[in-house]
């Protein structure tokens, strides 16, 4: 990967990590929507959903559409979280993770 591309990805990662939670959630959902519009691997996803929930009723079709939308939304969040690895990921972890039970681990 080129130095310029790595630098740009690092800047995008830093912007993502330093953003408030509601902005990160919105960005992930927006990226997921974009990926859905681009139909990235949509035939594979639809085939898998039809195997998971066979049938052609209106209810099943609606459930598949919901699962398709949600899977793209999740993919958008996942892409941005992986991107965060290129930026100040440690800061994101300290802001969003709560460590509980450390005393139990030390006592073990």
Secondary structure, DSSP 8 states (H G I E B T S, - for coil): --HHHHHHHHHHHHHHHHS-HHHHHHHHHHHHHHHHHTTTTHHHHHHHHHHHS----HHHHHHHHHHHHHHHHHHHHHHHHHHHTTS-HHHHHHHH-----HHHHHH-
